[in-house]
Amino acid sequence: MLLQGSRVSLRTLFCTSTNQLSHFPALSKSTSLVCLTEKGSTMAAMRAFWNSPVGPKTTHFWGPVANWGFVAAGLADMSKPPELISGNMTGAMCVYSALFMRFAWMVQPRNYLLLACHAANETVQLYQFNRWYNGPAGPGHQPEAAKEA
C-alpha cells in the first residue's frame, strides 16, 4: 500500500518505513521518495517486474528463457564422447552467442537475462569446442606414434 505519492522507483523497494530514512541522509532529502509497508513492497516489486520493459510480457524475457535450452543441451552433451561433437556446429554456436552477448549489452533497455544466458552458452560451447579440437576427430589430435617420437 502506498503511504505517500504515486511514483514507485527502485529506491521505493528498499524503504519499509520512514524511520529507516535516517540511515540514508541522501535519500531522506528526496521529495519524490515513496515508502511502502513490507507487504506492499513485495507486491510493488512484483508489479514493477511484471510491467517492466524486460518483464514476462515481452520477448526480452521469453527469448532468453528459451535460449537456456542451448545451455542445457551443451551441459548434457558433456557426457558424450568427443567423436560425436560437430566442430562446425559448435563453432557456429560460439559465434552466435558472442554476437548476441553484444546485442544484449547494446539493446535498450539492457537485457541482463539474455547476456547471462549467452555468456553461459559461450562458456559451455567453448568447452565443447576444446573437447572436439583435442579429441580423436579434431585437428588438434596427435596419434600415439607422434606423441612418442
ZADO-1210 file (C-alpha; in nm, 4 decimals, padded with zeros to 6 digits):
<atoms>
<atom x="00.0000" y="00.0000" z="00.0000" code="MET" pos="1"/>
<atom x="00.1373" y="00.3389" z="-00.0910" code="LEU" pos="2"/>
<atom x="00.1763" y="00.5721" z="00.2042" code="LEU" pos="3"/>
<atom x="00.2687" y="00.8846" z="00.0120" code="GLN" pos="4"/>
<atom x="00.2861" y="00.9889" z="-00.3537" code="GLY" pos="5"/>
<atom x="00.2111" y="00.7767" z="-00.6590" code="SER" pos="6"/>
<atom x="00.5516" y="00.7088" z="-00.8197" code="ARG" pos="7"/>
<atom x="00.7314" y="00.3811" z="-00.7496" code="VAL" pos="8"/>
<atom x="01.1076" y="00.3731" z="-00.8043" code="SER" pos="9"/>
<atom x="01.3894" y="00.1354" z="-00.7168" code="LEU" pos="10"/>
<atom x="01.4542" y="00.3410" z="-00.4051" code="ARG" pos="11"/>
<atom x="01.0978" y="00.2691" z="-00.3014" code="THR" pos="12"/>
<atom x="01.1513" y="-00.1047" z="-00.2880" code="LEU" pos="13"/>
<atom x="01.4228" y="-00.0732" z="-00.0229" code="PHE" pos="14"/>
<atom x="01.2397" y="00.1608" z="00.2120" code="CYS" pos="15"/>
<atom x="00.9973" y="-00.0028" z="00.4534" code="THR" pos="16"/>
<atom x="00.9367" y="00.2821" z="00.6962" code="SER" pos="17"/>
<atom x="01.0154" y="00.6496" z="00.7298" code="THR" pos="18"/>
<atom x="01.2280" y="00.5710" z="01.0375" code="ASN" pos="19"/>
<atom x="01.4813" y="00.3882" z="00.8199" code="GLN" pos="20"/>
<atom x="01.5465" y="00.7020" z="00.6174" code="LEU" pos="21"/>
<atom x="01.7701" y="00.8379" z="00.8940" code="SER" pos="22"/>
<atom x="02.0296" y="00.5792" z="00.7886" code="HIS" pos="23"/>
<atom x="02.0333" y="00.7218" z="00.4339" code="PHE" pos="24"/>
<atom x="02.0699" y="01.1002" z="00.4515" code="PRO" pos="25"/>
<atom x="02.0796" y="01.1418" z="00.0735" code="ALA" pos="26"/>
<atom x="01.7505" y="00.9571" z="00.0349" code="LEU" pos="27"/>
<atom x="01.5750" y="01.1358" z="00.3207" code="SER" pos="28"/>
<atom x="01.6140" y="01.4690" z="00.1362" code="LYS" pos="29"/>
<atom x="01.4357" y="01.3335" z="-00.1708" code="SER" pos="30"/>
<atom x="01.0818" y="01.4654" z="-00.2019" code="THR" pos="31"/>
<atom x="00.9714" y="01.2011" z="-00.4536" code="SER" pos="32"/>
<atom x="01.0639" y="00.9063" z="-00.2294" code="LEU" pos="33"/>
<atom x="00.7713" y="00.6787" z="-00.1614" code="VAL" pos="34"/>
<atom x="00.7830" y="00.4367" z="00.1312" code="CYS" pos="35"/>
<atom x="00.5910" y="00.1120" z="00.1365" code="LEU" pos="36"/>
<atom x="00.4972" y="-00.1388" z="00.4002" code="THR" pos="37"/>
<atom x="00.6621" y="-00.4852" z="00.3979" code="GLU" pos="38"/>
<atom x="00.3685" y="-00.6496" z="00.2228" code="LYS" pos="39"/>
<atom x="00.3208" y="-00.3618" z="-00.0194" code="GLY" pos="40"/>
<atom x="00.6861" y="-00.3529" z="-00.1250" code="SER" pos="41"/>
<atom x="00.6744" y="-00.7161" z="-00.2351" code="THR" pos="42"/>
<atom x="00.3616" y="-00.6589" z="-00.4370" code="MET" pos="43"/>
<atom x="00.5013" y="-00.3381" z="-00.5841" code="ALA" pos="44"/>
<atom x="00.8218" y="-00.5163" z="-00.6796" code="ALA" pos="45"/>
<atom x="00.6280" y="-00.7968" z="-00.8471" code="MET" pos="46"/>
<atom x="00.4050" y="-00.5472" z="-01.0268" code="ARG" pos="47"/>
<atom x="00.7087" y="-00.3456" z="-01.1391" code="ALA" pos="48"/>
<atom x="00.8755" y="-00.6621" z="-01.2738" code="PHE" pos="49"/>
<atom x="00.5548" y="-00.7760" z="-01.4468" code="TRP" pos="50"/>
<atom x="00.5150" y="-00.4401" z="-01.6228" code="ASN" pos="51"/>
<atom x="00.8841" y="-00.3677" z="-01.6869" code="SER" pos="52"/>
<atom x="01.0273" y="-00.3435" z="-02.0418" code="PRO" pos="53"/>
<atom x="01.2105" y="-00.6747" z="-01.9853" code="VAL" pos="54"/>
<atom x="00.9352" y="-00.8472" z="-01.7883" code="GLY" pos="55"/>
<atom x="00.7380" y="-01.1625" z="-01.8690" code="PRO" pos="56"/>
<atom x="00.5035" y="-00.9753" z="-02.1026" code="LYS" pos="57"/>
<atom x="00.7859" y="-00.9250" z="-02.3559" code="THR" pos="58"/>
<atom x="01.0189" y="-01.1202" z="-02.5810" code="THR" pos="59"/>
<atom x="01.3054" y="-00.9653" z="-02.3819" code="HIS" pos="60"/>
<atom x="01.2109" y="-01.2173" z="-02.1132" code="PHE" pos="61"/>
<atom x="01.0898" y="-01.5258" z="-02.3020" code="TRP" pos="62"/>
<atom x="01.3692" y="-01.5203" z="-02.5627" code="GLY" pos="63"/>
<atom x="01.6432" y="-01.5678" z="-02.3011" code="PRO" pos="64"/>
<atom x="01.4330" y="-01.8221" z="-02.1121" code="VAL" pos="65"/>
<atom x="01.4066" y="-02.0309" z="-02.4286" code="ALA" pos="66"/>
<atom x="01.7796" y="-01.9851" z="-02.5019" code="ASN" pos="67"/>
<atom x="01.8690" y="-02.1545" z="-02.1735" code="TRP" pos="68"/>
<atom x="01.7816" y="-02.4727" z="-02.3653" code="GLY" pos="69"/>
<atom x="02.1083" y="-02.4322" z="-02.5579" code="PHE" pos="70"/>
<atom x="02.2991" y="-02.4245" z="-02.2302" code="VAL" pos="71"/>
<atom x="02.1140" y="-02.7316" z="-02.1009" code="ALA" pos="72"/>
<atom x="02.1849" y="-02.9209" z="-02.4246" code="ALA" pos="73"/>
<atom x="02.5546" y="-02.8292" z="-02.4084" code="GLY" pos="74"/>
<atom x="02.5758" y="-02.9456" z="-02.0492" code="LEU" pos="75"/>
<atom x="02.4025" y="-03.2730" z="-02.1388" code="ALA" pos="76"/>
<atom x="02.6496" y="-03.3279" z="-02.4257" code="ASP" pos="77"/>
<atom x="02.9472" y="-03.3136" z="-02.1880" code="MET" pos="78"/>
<atom x="02.8964" y="-03.6784" z="-02.1012" code="SER" pos="79"/>
<atom x="02.9054" y="-03.7863" z="-02.4664" code="LYS" pos="80"/>
<atom x="03.2300" y="-03.8877" z="-02.6387" code="PRO" pos="81"/>
<atom x="03.4147" y="-03.6101" z="-02.8277" code="PRO" pos="82"/>
<atom x="03.3825" y="-03.8009" z="-03.1576" code="GLU" pos="83"/>
<atom x="03.0127" y="-03.7096" z="-03.1642" code="LEU" pos="84"/>
<atom x="03.0757" y="-03.3332" z="-03.1399" code="ILE" pos="85"/>
<atom x="03.0334" y="-03.1325" z="-03.4597" code="SER" pos="86"/>
<atom x="03.3135" y="-02.8767" z="-03.4834" code="GLY" pos="87"/>
<atom x="03.1184" y="-02.6690" z="-03.7366" code="ASN" pos="88"/>
<atom x="02.8036" y="-02.6518" z="-03.5243" code="MET" pos="89"/>
<atom x="02.9943" y="-02.5825" z="-03.2037" code="THR" pos="90"/>
<atom x="03.1906" y="-02.3054" z="-03.3755" code="GLY" pos="91"/>
<atom x="02.8674" y="-02.1564" z="-03.5089" code="ALA" pos="92"/>
<atom x="02.7154" y="-02.1631" z="-03.1589" code="MET" pos="93"/>
<atom x="03.0247" y="-01.9841" z="-03.0221" code="CYS" pos="94"/>
<atom x="02.9909" y="-01.7070" z="-03.2817" code="VAL" pos="95"/>
<atom x="02.6128" y="-01.6873" z="-03.2274" code="TYR" pos="96"/>
<atom x="02.6464" y="-01.6488" z="-02.8511" code="SER" pos="97"/>
<atom x="02.9263" y="-01.3927" z="-02.8818" code="ALA" pos="98"/>
<atom x="02.7170" y="-01.1798" z="-03.1198" code="LEU" pos="99"/>
<atom x="02.4086" y="-01.1980" z="-02.9019" code="PHE" pos="100"/>
<atom x="02.6058" y="-01.1141" z="-02.5874" code="MET" pos="101"/>
<atom x="02.6974" y="-00.7874" z="-02.7585" code="ARG" pos="102"/>
<atom x="02.3366" y="-00.7386" z="-02.8705" code="PHE" pos="103"/>
<atom x="02.2098" y="-00.7954" z="-02.5149" code="ALA" pos="104"/>
<atom x="02.4544" y="-00.5340" z="-02.3879" code="TRP" pos="105"/>
<atom x="02.3737" y="-00.2742" z="-02.6553" code="MET" pos="106"/>
<atom x="01.9938" y="-00.3058" z="-02.6746" code="VAL" pos="107"/>
<atom x="01.7885" y="-00.0592" z="-02.4703" code="GLN" pos="108"/>
<atom x="01.6801" y="-00.1490" z="-02.2106" code="PRO" pos="109"/>
<atom x="01.9852" y="-00.3656" z="-02.1426" code="ARG" pos="110"/>
<atom x="01.8873" y="-00.7286" z="-02.1262" code="ASN" pos="111"/>
<atom x="02.0917" y="-00.8857" z="-01.8473" code="TYR" pos="112"/>
<atom x="01.8973" y="-01.2121" z="-01.8646" code="LEU" pos="113"/>
<atom x="01.9920" y="-01.2554" z="-02.2310" code="LEU" pos="114"/>
<atom x="02.3520" y="-01.1562" z="-02.1546" code="LEU" pos="115"/>
<atom x="02.3783" y="-01.4167" z="-01.8767" code="ALA" pos="116"/>
<atom x="02.2200" y="-01.6844" z="-02.0961" code="CYS" pos="117"/>
<atom x="02.4627" y="-01.6283" z="-02.3841" code="HIS" pos="118"/>
<atom x="02.7644" y="-01.5938" z="-02.1526" code="ALA" pos="119"/>
<atom x="02.6783" y="-01.9342" z="-02.0057" code="ALA" pos="120"/>
<atom x="02.6247" y="-02.0794" z="-02.3540" code="ASN" pos="121"/>
<atom x="02.9554" y="-01.9330" z="-02.4769" code="GLU" pos="122"/>
<atom x="03.1356" y="-02.0990" z="-02.1849" code="THR" pos="123"/>
<atom x="02.9730" y="-02.4364" z="-02.2475" code="VAL" pos="124"/>
<atom x="03.0309" y="-02.4230" z="-02.6243" code="GLN" pos="125"/>
<atom x="03.3964" y="-02.3196" z="-02.5885" code="LEU" pos="126"/>
<atom x="03.4480" y="-02.6172" z="-02.3591" code="TYR" pos="127"/>
<atom x="03.2781" y="-02.8443" z="-02.6138" code="GLN" pos="128"/>
<atom x="03.4877" y="-02.6934" z="-02.8946" code="PHE" pos="129"/>
<atom x="03.8022" y="-02.7668" z="-02.6933" code="ASN" pos="130"/>
<atom x="03.6880" y="-03.1263" z="-02.6437" code="ARG" pos="131"/>
<atom x="03.6259" y="-03.1636" z="-03.0185" code="TRP" pos="132"/>
<atom x="03.9549" y="-02.9969" z="-03.1179" code="TYR" pos="133"/>
<atom x="04.1653" y="-03.2192" z="-02.8902" code="ASN" pos="134"/>
<atom x="03.9505" y="-03.5290" z="-02.9443" code="GLY" pos="135"/>
<atom x="04.0184" y="-03.8117" z="-03.1901" code="PRO" pos="136"/>
<atom x="03.8176" y="-03.6464" z="-03.4693" code="ALA" pos="137"/>
<atom x="03.9593" y="-03.2944" z="-03.4222" code="GLY" pos="138"/>
<atom x="04.2556" y="-03.1272" z="-03.5916" code="PRO" pos="139"/>
<atom x="04.4437" y="-03.0945" z="-03.2629" code="GLY" pos="140"/>
<atom x="04.4575" y="-03.4701" z="-03.2084" code="HIS" pos="141"/>
<atom x="04.8026" y="-03.6264" z="-03.2257" code="GLN" pos="142"/>
<atom x="04.8269" y="-04.0018" z="-03.2870" code="PRO" pos="143"/>
<atom x="05.0057" y="-04.2095" z="-03.0222" code="GLU" pos="144"/>
<atom x="05.3046" y="-04.2716" z="-03.2516" code="ALA" pos="145"/>
<atom x="05.3597" y="-03.8957" z="-03.2980" code="ALA" pos="146"/>
<atom x="05.3466" y="-03.8355" z="-02.9227" code="LYS" pos="147"/>
<atom x="05.6216" y="-04.0932" z="-02.8521" code="GLU" pos="148"/>
<atom x="05.8612" y="-03.9686" z="-03.1218" code="ALA" pos="149"/>
</atoms>
